[in-house]
Each structure stands twice: as structure tokens, then as C-alpha cells.
Amino acid sequence: MESFIKMYQKQSIDYSSCEKAPNMLILFNKYRNVIIKNIETVSQYTQTIELLILQFKLNLILKLKENFLNEIEIRRELQKSSDFTASSDLLNKLNESLVINKKKLEYLEEDYFKHRNQIDQFKITLDSLRLKVEKLTKQKKEYFSNINKITREMGGNSNNQEHKLEDNLDFDENLTNSQRIRALQKRARETQNEINRINSRFSKTKLKYEEFRPLFETYEQDYQRIIEMIELDEKKISELESKLELKINISRNSMPLDKIKLQSIRTIQEIENDIKEADSEIKVISFQGIDPKNFNKCTNKIKEFDKFLSDNGSEIKIDKNVGELKGIFKAYQKFEIIVDELESIINKFLVEVNLKASFRLLLSKDNQKFIIQLNFIRNNKESIDFNELTTPEKIFFVIILYISFELQIDKHNIIFSNLIIPVEFNKAGSIFRTIRKIIPIFEKEKNFGKFNLIFIFSNLEMKKEVKNLKIIKIQ
């Protein structure tokens, strides 16, 4: 990129604004380092939060285990009473029934509300159509009323004077009463046609509604039945719990029954499974060095994170020098525009040899500099690089690259010599073929008309003259 910019700056001061474009890379690396440091900060923050979560989770699980142990003691005590056992079994069955019915309700709800919304939409549509018909019927009656009124007036007035209608009908004041009657009759017919159309739609909608309603009613019956079953189960559970509470005779000092709902008192096996699961989680958390009674590890981690923020505060903040940023971005955008313009000019010539060039601005592998990658497309499909071009294509491109650059910097006299291109491209046949192809482009491109092409050839024999090229031989 730097070489490219210097090449333009040597030719014109207009390109000095591009000088800051390479600073985009410095800016990029600077912000990348800030992002990396922020990622490290977030990582440390996450570790601190995770440690706190583990600490609180361990204490929560220990408390749950304590409740499980109390629950299992209550269950063992209650099992001594056969009367309670029967009631407890019934309570469990009711709870199971409640869970099953709630699941059924959950499965049914989506379809039920979907069908109910469809029914509601049918009703809304039918009501809307009915109101439209009523409105149009009233309007039609007004038309006929006005017709009758005009007719009566005409019968009593032999001079056939114009009649002013009492309603707000929009008529030309110059119309005769006969013309107004015909206009009202036309509107009445149009209104009747609209009524017929709406009635037809109403009938079709009504038919669909009647066909759909039985299905919805089935869903509604099932939905209401499950709701009633759930309410009945909840009522029975509430009544049974009240009876069981009266039968329990355990010291509340040793057994905190007020913290355990009777509905949640399960079988001993279920409670023991929960205790085993709690022990397993406690073991996993404790293995990470978490002590339920010692918060030192959490405290130290928080202090460590606080120190990290203090030491790296400047490295995790983005410097917002708006003026500098604007200057760099403007320079970079200016450079992109220059490259795009050069590419556009080059492609005006390359189309003659079925090629299209593409300049891409890329970062080097070490992210230390910008590089310009040049690629070509042959015949609108084959992607190739410069080394894959044929020798005549390479010579053509080298020449039009130079000329395109001169055109872009607005140099009116463009001087090209075979002495400025590499020796391996100094082939007379390809050079003169190139010139023959590009001269017609200058003739047909309006923007190229003001430029003069001057070719200086050394030690090249022109076997065939080039059209529209004036030749001066210097001995």
C-alpha cells in the first residue's frame, strides 16, 4: 500500500490526503489488542462469577439435603400409622392424576386456542359483512327515496326545473332531473351488485363456519372437561391435606413440618434418591476446593480480579480521539476510491482481451502491512492470477496499467516507451497488437478524448502500420 501511495504522491499533491491510510493498520492492531485484553478481562470476570455461583450452590444443596433428611424422618414416622398410609397413598394418586391432567391440558391448549381464534375470526368476519350489507341496503334505500322524490317533483313541475337533493350526493349542478334519476338508478344497481357480492361471501364464510364449529366444540368440551378434572383434583388434595395435618402428632421442635408441604412428602425411595443426588453434587463441588463455611477463596478471587482491573485499566479502554479517527478513515476511504477508479479504467481496456481485473486490499499474514492482491477473471468464469496469464496477456496488462495510471492522474500527454517495461515483455508483436486494440478505445470513450498518446519505441520493428498512429522515425 505504501508504495502505491508514494507512486501517486510523486505525480500530484492531490493524493497527499492518502498518506494516513496505512495508519488504519496501526489502528486495527491497537483495537485488536484492546479486544484481546477485554476478552481476558471477561474471562477472569466469568471465573469469579462461576466461583461465587459454586459457593452459593454448595450451600443451597446442603440446605436442601437437610430438608430431605427431615422429610425422610417424617415419612418414616408417618408410615407407622396405617390410617395415614392409606390417606398418603390416596394423596400420591391424586397428585399423579393432577400431573397427568396438567400435561394433557398442556398438549391440548395450543390446538384449542388455535381453533378458538379461528372461530372468533369467523364471527368477526361474519359480523363485519353483515354490517356492510346493512349499510349498503340503507344507502340503496336512500337512492330510491331520492328517485321517488325527484319523480314527484317532476310530476308537479312542467318546466322540468332542476331539483336540489337533500342528501350529500355529489352531482354536477348542470344535470337535469332525468339525468339525476338515471345516475341514482345506476348507483342503486352498483350498490345492489356490491350487496350481492358481500352476501355471496357471507354465505361461503357462514358455510365454512358451520363446517368448522363441530370440531371446535369437540376441542372445547375436552378442554373444559380437563379443567374441571384438574380443579376437582386440587380440591380433593386440599381437603385431604387438611385431614392429614390433624392426624400428625410429631413434635414440631424436632420435625419442622411447617417447612415441608404434605403434598411433597414422597416415598422413602424417592427421598433417598434425592439425597444421593445431593451428595453427588456436593462431592463434585467440594472437589474444586469449595468450603461451605469458608468464603476466603471467593474473597481472594474478587481481590485478584479487582487488582487486574486496576493494573490493566488503560489497556482495556478504547482511546476515542475522534479527530484522528476521522482523518485515518477518510484517508483509507480515499485510497479505496483511488484503487477502485484505477480498476475501473483498466477493465475498460481488458474487455478487449476477455479479461477483467480485480484489486483486493488484504492484510499480510503477520498483520503488519496492507497488500494489494491482483486477480483476473477470463471469459467471465475462470479465476486466475497474473502468473497464469499468457505472455501476450501479460504484455497487454503491463501497458494498459501504465496508461490507466496516467489517465487517472489526468496527464494530458501520455508517453509510453518499451524501455520502461521489463525485458521479458519487450516483444514487438504483442506490444503493437496491444496498441492496435487500445487506440479505438480512446476514440470511442468520451472522457479519453482530451488525452494524447505518445509512444517511443527503441529497437522494435513495426512490420505493419497501426491505424490512426502517426509515426516519426528518429535516426
Secondary structure, DSSP 8 states (H G I E B T S, - for coil): -HHHHHHHHHH-GGGGGGGGTTHHHHHHHHHHHHHHHHHHHHHHHHHHHHHHHHHHHHHHHHHHHHHHHHHHHHHHHHTT-HHHHHHHHHHHHHHHHHHHHHHHHHHHHHHHHHHHHHHHHHHHHHHHHHHHHHHHHHHHHHHHHHHHHHHHHHHT-TT------SS-----TT--HHHHHHHHHHHHHHHHHHHHHHHHHHHHHHHHHHHHHHHHHHHHHHHHHHHHHHHHHHHHHHHHHHHHHHH----TTTS-GGGS-GGG---HHHHHHHHHHHHHHHHHHHHTT-BTTB-HHHHHHHHHHHHHHHHTGGGSS----HHHHHHHHHHHHHHHHHHHHHHHHHHHHHGGGTEEEEEEEEE-TTSSSEEEEEEEEETTTEEEEGGGS-HHHHHHHHHHHHHHHHHHTT-SEEEEEGGGS-GGG--HHHHHHHHHHHHHHHHH-GGGTT-EEEEE-SS---SS--TT-------
